[in-house]
Amino acid sequence: MKTEILSNKLDMLFSSLGDSTRRRILQKLKKKPYNVIKLAAEFNMSLPAVSKHIKILSDAGLLIKAKEGRFIYCSYNFVSLKPAIEWISEQHNLWDKSFDRLAVFMKSREKKK
């Protein structure tokens, strides 16, 4: 069950990061929180359009929304990337080990010639 939950979390993270507009929104939010109206203006988008992107990022846990008065502010929740970073790291280690084994194999073949 835990694997399924992690898999669903990774699906949401990678899916939400698959859109260039959402990645650009996160780039903006790395520096400071923005309210939704200013984000829409920064990206020359309508409020409904930017709100859809914000909802997807929020559902994936990549941003946090907070209401202050009449405004909704968004901030980047970089901690939510941890499962993706760990998964990518595992894949990287697997490839590194595979290349190391390939190098050892190739050297052993050269010595036999």
N, C-alpha and C positions, 0 to 999 in steps of 0.2 A: 504493500500500500504506500509506503514511504517513497518508493521509487516512482510510483505513478504520480504522486503529488509533486515531486521534484520535476518530473517530465512535463507536467502541465505548467509549472512555473517557468521552466525554460522555454516552452512553446510561447507563452505569453511575452516573456522578455524579448526573445529573438524576433517574434512577430512585430512587437511594438517598435523595436529598433530597426526593422526592415524598411521603414519609411524615412526618406531624407528630411522631410519637414519636421518629423518628431525628433530626429537626431539634432537638428538645428535648434529646436526649442530647448532640448536638454543642454546644448552648448551655451545658450543664453542664460539658463537657470544655474549653471555652474558658478557664475560670478555673483549673482544675487537673486532674491525672489522677485517675481514680476506679478503684477495683477493681470487678470485675463484681458482686460481692455487694452493695456499697453502691449501685451504679447500679440494680440490681433493686429495692432497698428504696426508693430515691428515687422510682422510677416505679411502685411498688406492683405489680411484675410478678414472675412466677416466673423463676427462673434460665434455664430453657430459652427463655422468651419474650424476655428481654433478650439472651440469647446469639445468637438469630436476628438481631436488629437489629444487634448488634455485628458479626456475620459479614458482613452486607450492607455496613455502613459500612467495614469493614476491606477487603473485596474491592474496594470503590470507591476505596480509598486514603485515605479521609477520617479514619480513626483508626488508631493504631498500638497493637498489643497487646504488652505486655512482662510476662514472668513474674518475679515476685519471691517467692521461697519458695513457699508454697502458693497465692499469690494472683496473679491476672492483672489487670494495670492497663491502662487504656485512656487514651490521650491524643489530642487533636485534632491532625490533620495538615493544617493550613490550606493548606500549599503545594500540596496536591493539587487545590485549587480553581482553580489558575491556568488550566488549559485552558478551564474553564467561564467564568471571568471574561473571558478573551480572546475567546471566542466571543460572549458577551453584548455586549462592547464593540464588536465588529465589527457586530453587529446594530444596536446603538444608533447607530453612525456611519452606517450605511446609511440608517436612518430619518431621522437629522438631515439628511443630504444630500438625501434625497427631499423633506423639508419645505422645505428651502432652495430647491430647484428649483421646488417648487410656489408658494412665495411670490414668486419671480421671475416665474414664469408669470402669476400672478394680477395682479401689478403691471403687467406688460406688457399684459394684457387691459384693465385699467382705463384705461391711457393711450390705448388705441386707441378708447375710447368717446367 
